[in-house]
Amino acid sequence: MTRKIRISERLLVVGYGLILFFMIVQDWVPLGKLNDIQAIAAEKSTSELLFVTLSGVIQIALLMGLVLLFIGKRYPLWAKLWLLIHPACLFAGVLFAWWIPYLFGVGAEEKVDSYVRMFGDTHSFLPVMNGIVPNTLHTFFHVTLAICILLTIYIFCTNRREVLS
């Protein structure tokens, strides 16, 4: 059976590829004003950074692997559920770690000092609110994750059953 790979599926793979790249480099490779690896290393131990990096890479690689396994074919229900629920849980984590404290101040007090030390010298285009601001690199990651979730929903809502002949 030949695969009919749609543009939306290709975009989903590109999106997860960008997130995977982000996960690998964010705390390890200097990217100018986009990150401050010295500040992060001063705040987090090497073992903490390795754990965060590996857990993020494994999660995104799993999602990407599932997409690549079924790309251009019908996704089974279990794969659809995994590809919707897992990224939604990651996005919930993003909301609670960054956007809820930033926008509403909930939990911001506990994060301000650490976030300022790790991300205070990085580029951001948003104004500081409640003592913190999501930097440009994290904002790009968060938006890309949201786009991947929306693409997944689109793919599953428009996945037409093909008649086998």
The 8 nearest C-alpha neighbors of each residue, nearest first, counted from 0:
[[1, 2, 72, 163, 3, 71, 164, 161],
 [2, 0, 3, 71, 72, 4, 70, 163],
 [1, 3, 71, 72, 4, 0, 70, 69],
 [4, 2, 71, 5, 1, 72, 70, 0],
 [5, 3, 71, 2, 70, 8, 6, 9],
 [4, 6, 8, 7, 3, 9, 71, 70],
 [5, 7, 9, 8, 10, 4, 11, 154],
 [6, 8, 10, 5, 9, 11, 150, 154],
 [9, 7, 11, 5, 10, 6, 12, 4],
 [10, 8, 6, 12, 11, 7, 13, 5],
 [9, 11, 13, 7, 8, 12, 14, 6],
 [10, 12, 8, 14, 9, 13, 147, 7],
 [11, 13, 9, 15, 14, 10, 16, 8],
 [14, 12, 16, 10, 11, 15, 17, 9],
 [15, 13, 11, 17, 16, 12, 10, 147],
 [14, 16, 18, 12, 17, 13, 19, 63],
 [15, 17, 13, 19, 14, 18, 12, 20],
 [18, 16, 20, 14, 15, 19, 21, 13],
 [17, 19, 21, 15, 20, 16, 22, 140],
 [20, 18, 16, 22, 21, 17, 15, 59],
 [19, 21, 17, 23, 18, 22, 16, 24],
 [22, 20, 18, 19, 24, 25, 23, 17],
 [23, 21, 19, 20, 24, 25, 56, 55],
 [22, 24, 20, 21, 25, 19, 52, 56],
 [23, 25, 28, 27, 21, 26, 22, 20],
 [26, 24, 21, 27, 22, 23, 28, 34],
 [27, 25, 36, 24, 28, 39, 48, 34],
 [28, 26, 24, 25, 36, 29, 23, 48],
 [29, 27, 24, 30, 26, 25, 36, 34],
 [30, 28, 31, 36, 34, 27, 35, 25],
 [31, 29, 33, 34, 28, 32, 35, 25],
 [30, 32, 33, 29, 34, 35, 121, 122],
 [31, 33, 121, 122, 34, 30, 35, 120],
 [34, 32, 121, 122, 30, 31, 136, 135],
 [35, 33, 121, 32, 30, 36, 31, 29],
 [36, 34, 38, 37, 39, 121, 118, 29],
 [35, 37, 39, 38, 26, 40, 34, 27],
 [38, 36, 40, 39, 35, 41, 117, 42],
 [37, 39, 117, 41, 40, 36, 35, 116],
 [38, 40, 117, 36, 42, 41, 37, 43],
 [41, 39, 37, 43, 42, 38, 36, 44],
 [40, 42, 38, 39, 43, 37, 44, 117],
 [41, 43, 39, 40, 38, 117, 44, 113],
 [44, 42, 40, 41, 39, 47, 48, 45],
 [45, 43, 47, 46, 48, 40, 42, 41],
 [44, 46, 48, 47, 49, 43, 40, 50],
 [45, 47, 49, 44, 48, 50, 43, 51],
 [48, 46, 50, 44, 45, 49, 43, 51],
 [47, 49, 45, 51, 46, 50, 52, 44],
 [50, 48, 46, 52, 47, 51, 53, 45],
 [49, 51, 47, 53, 48, 52, 54, 46],
 [52, 50, 48, 54, 49, 53, 55, 47],
 [53, 51, 49, 55, 50, 54, 48, 56],
 [54, 52, 56, 50, 55, 51, 49, 57],
 [53, 55, 57, 51, 56, 52, 50, 58],
 [56, 54, 58, 52, 53, 57, 22, 51],
 [55, 57, 53, 59, 58, 54, 60, 22],
 [58, 56, 60, 54, 55, 59, 53, 61],
 [59, 57, 61, 55, 60, 56, 54, 62],
 [58, 60, 62, 56, 61, 57, 19, 63],
 [59, 61, 63, 57, 62, 58, 64, 56],
 [62, 60, 64, 58, 59, 63, 57, 65],
 [63, 61, 59, 65, 64, 60, 66, 58],
 [62, 64, 60, 66, 65, 61, 59, 67],
 [65, 63, 61, 67, 62, 66, 60, 68],
 [66, 64, 68, 62, 67, 63, 61, 69],
 [65, 67, 63, 64, 68, 69, 70, 62],
 [68, 66, 64, 70, 65, 69, 63, 12],
 [69, 67, 65, 66, 70, 64, 63, 72],
 [70, 68, 72, 66, 67, 74, 71, 65],
 [71, 69, 67, 72, 66, 68, 4, 8],
 [70, 72, 4, 2, 3, 69, 5, 73],
 [73, 71, 69, 70, 2, 74, 3, 4],
 [72, 74, 75, 69, 71, 158, 160, 70],
 [73, 75, 69, 78, 79, 72, 76, 70],
 [76, 74, 78, 77, 79, 73, 69, 80],
 [75, 77, 79, 78, 80, 74, 81, 73],
 [76, 78, 80, 79, 75, 81, 74, 82],
 [79, 77, 81, 75, 80, 76, 82, 74],
 [80, 78, 76, 82, 77, 81, 74, 83],
 [79, 81, 77, 83, 78, 82, 84, 76],
 [80, 82, 78, 84, 83, 79, 85, 77],
 [83, 81, 79, 80, 78, 85, 84, 62],
 [84, 82, 80, 81, 85, 86, 87, 79],
 [83, 85, 87, 81, 86, 80, 82, 88],
 [84, 86, 88, 87, 81, 83, 82, 89],
 [87, 85, 89, 88, 84, 83, 90, 148],
 [88, 86, 90, 84, 89, 85, 91, 83],
 [87, 89, 91, 85, 86, 90, 84, 92],
 [90, 88, 86, 92, 87, 91, 85, 93],
 [89, 91, 93, 87, 92, 88, 86, 94],
 [92, 90, 88, 94, 93, 89, 87, 95],
 [91, 93, 89, 95, 90, 94, 96, 88],
 [94, 92, 90, 96, 91, 95, 97, 89],
 [93, 95, 98, 91, 92, 97, 96, 99],
 [94, 96, 92, 99, 93, 97, 91, 98],
 [95, 97, 93, 94, 92, 98, 100, 99],
 [98, 96, 94, 93, 95, 100, 101, 99],
 [97, 99, 94, 101, 100, 102, 95, 96],
 [98, 100, 102, 101, 103, 95, 94, 97],
 [101, 99, 104, 107, 105, 106, 98, 103],
 [102, 100, 98, 99, 128, 104, 129, 103],
 [101, 103, 99, 100, 98, 104, 128, 129],
 [102, 104, 99, 100, 105, 101, 129, 98],
 [105, 103, 100, 107, 129, 101, 102, 106],
 [106, 104, 100, 107, 103, 99, 108, 101],
 [107, 105, 100, 108, 109, 104, 110, 99],
 [106, 108, 100, 104, 110, 109, 105, 111],
 [109, 107, 110, 111, 106, 104, 130, 105],
 [108, 110, 107, 106, 111, 112, 113, 105],
 [109, 111, 107, 108, 113, 114, 112, 106],
 [110, 112, 114, 108, 113, 130, 131, 107],
 [113, 111, 115, 114, 110, 116, 109, 108],
 [112, 114, 116, 115, 110, 111, 117, 42],
 [115, 113, 117, 111, 116, 118, 112, 110],
 [114, 116, 119, 112, 118, 113, 117, 111],
 [117, 115, 113, 114, 119, 118, 112, 38],
 [118, 116, 38, 39, 114, 115, 119, 113],
 [117, 119, 121, 115, 114, 120, 116, 35],
 [120, 118, 115, 121, 116, 117, 114, 122],
 [121, 119, 118, 122, 35, 32, 117, 34],
 [122, 120, 32, 118, 33, 34, 119, 134],
 [121, 123, 32, 33, 134, 135, 120, 124],
 [124, 122, 134, 135, 125, 121, 133, 132],
 [123, 125, 135, 126, 122, 134, 133, 132],
 [124, 126, 123, 132, 127, 133, 134, 135],
 [127, 125, 128, 132, 124, 123, 131, 133],
 [126, 128, 132, 131, 130, 125, 129, 101],
 [129, 127, 130, 131, 101, 126, 132, 102],
 [128, 130, 104, 131, 101, 107, 127, 100],
 [131, 129, 128, 111, 127, 132, 107, 101],
 [132, 130, 127, 128, 129, 111, 101, 114],
 [131, 133, 127, 134, 128, 101, 126, 125],
 [134, 132, 138, 137, 97, 135, 123, 131],
 [133, 135, 123, 137, 136, 122, 132, 138],
 [134, 136, 123, 138, 137, 122, 139, 33],
 [137, 135, 139, 138, 134, 33, 140, 34],
 [138, 136, 140, 139, 134, 135, 141, 133],
 [137, 139, 135, 141, 140, 136, 133, 134],
 [138, 140, 136, 142, 137, 141, 135, 143],
 [139, 141, 137, 143, 138, 142, 144, 18],
 [142, 140, 138, 144, 143, 139, 137, 145],
 [141, 143, 145, 139, 144, 140, 138, 146],
 [142, 144, 146, 140, 145, 141, 139, 14],
 [145, 143, 147, 141, 146, 142, 140, 148],
 [144, 146, 142, 148, 147, 143, 141, 149],
 [147, 145, 149, 143, 148, 144, 150, 142],
 [148, 146, 150, 144, 145, 149, 11, 151],
 [147, 149, 151, 145, 146, 150, 152, 144],
 [148, 150, 146, 152, 151, 147, 153, 145],
 [151, 149, 153, 147, 152, 148, 146, 154],
 [152, 150, 154, 148, 153, 149, 147, 155],
 [151, 153, 149, 155, 150, 154, 156, 148],
 [152, 154, 150, 156, 151, 155, 157, 149],
 [155, 153, 151, 157, 152, 156, 158, 150],
 [154, 156, 158, 152, 153, 157, 151, 79],
 [157, 155, 153, 154, 158, 152, 159, 151],
 [156, 158, 154, 155, 159, 153, 152, 160],
 [159, 157, 155, 156, 154, 160, 73, 153],
 [160, 158, 157, 161, 156, 73, 155, 162],
 [161, 159, 162, 158, 73, 163, 157, 72],
 [160, 162, 159, 163, 73, 158, 72, 164],
 [161, 163, 164, 160, 159, 73, 0, 72],
 [164, 162, 161, 160, 0, 1, 73, 72],
 [163, 162, 161, 0, 160, 1, 2, 72]]
